[in-house]
């Protein structure tokens, strides 16, 4: 754990949050500043910041994160209308917390990216 990481504190129960999903690799919560009606965060249990440092040992965690995102999108009822998955990497991409996380956004038209 990094001492000042909000996601590590949520993971460890130091900061209360509604955990929507938890398995051996990741957990999911609602974003506190949602950019869409459904805005969830899927977060690895292990503190990890950038994909550039990823080794093959982390692949099961990435698989679990995408599986959780798929299942949460179904539970939220946004599969039929569509949803977006986003991982921001670094300040220029808008990464606000230095702990890798996957955004699940949906519930309204999001428009094209780019």
N, C-alpha and C positions, 0 to 999 in steps of 0.2 A: 504494500500500500504506500502511496505517496501521501504524506501527512495532510496536505491541503486539498486533496482531490475530493470534490463533492460526490462523485460517483462511487468512490471507494467508501466514503462515509455512509452513503445510502445503502450500499451493499452490506456493510457491517452493522446496519441498524442504528448508527450514530445520528443520522438525520432521518426522520420518519418520512416514508413515502409509500404509496400504494404500489406494491409489486404485482404486476400483471402476469408475469411469467418468471420462473426461475428453474434452471436445470443445472447440470454439472459444469456448464461452460459460460452461461450468460444469464442475465436477468433483464426485465423490461419494465419501464415506467412511462407515464405520460410526461410530455415536455411541459415545463412550467410556463413557457412563453410560446404557445402553439402558433404555427404558421398556417395551419389548416384545421378544420373541425376535428379530424383525427390526426394527432401528431404524437407518435410514440418513439421512445428511444430504446434500442436493444444494445446492451452494454456487456462486454466481456467481464467475467468475474475477476480475471487477472488484469492488473493494471498494465495497459499497453497503449502506446501513443500513436505510433506511425506505422503504416503498412510497409514502409521501406525496411523496417527492422524485422519483418515477419520471417519466421523460419517454418519449415514444414511441420514442426510440432504444434504450431498455432492453427493449422488447417482444420482440425476438428472443431475448434472454437468458431471459426468463420462459418463452417457448415451449420453449426448449432444456431448462430445468429441469424442466418438467412432462413433456416427452417422456422425459427421462432417468429421472424417477421412475416412469413407466409401464413403461419397459423394465427397470429394476432390480427392480420388483415382480414382473415376469414371471420374471426370472432367479432371484429368491429363492423362487419358487414360492408366492407369497401372493395371486395374482390370484383364484384360485377361492374362497378363504375370505374375501377382502376385506382391504382395507388403508386406512389413514388418511393423508391429506396435511395437514400443518399448517405454517403460517408464523406464528411469534410476533412481535409488533410491540410493543416497549417493555417496561419492567420489570413492569408489571401483568399482562402476557400471558405472562411467563416468559422473555423473550428474554435469554439468558445471554451471548451473544456479539453485539457490535454490528456484525455483518456478515450481511446478509440470508441466510437459508438455509431450505430446505424439508425438513421431517421426513417420512420415509416409515416408517410404523409398521404392523406386522402380525405374524402368526404366532400370535395368540391372540385370543380375544374381547376387544374393547376397551371395549365398553359405549357407551351413548349419550353425546353431548357436550351439556352444558347442564344 
